[in-house]
């Protein structure tokens, strides 16, 4: 087994704690808050910049899925394309 760590930054549009933001090129559009998780059930949140530790199994192969969920918001976003760019760092 080889130990490794994965760390995900706050994204291109900033982020703090567990919240990151999707943004539009439309300057009138508010950013949409979202959260990342390690599991599809949304039980293992990925904090901004906090390393998650694990071990590479004997197979030598690891999948590192990320799941996103948009937060509930009290407003309707403007129509358009929203995006974010994340930096994922894996160290071993």
Secondary structure, 3 states (H helix, E strand, C coil): CEEEEEEECCCCCCEECCEEEEEECCCCCCCEEEEEECCCCCCCECCCCCCEEEEECCCCCCCCCCEEEECCCCCCCCCCCEECCCCEEEEC
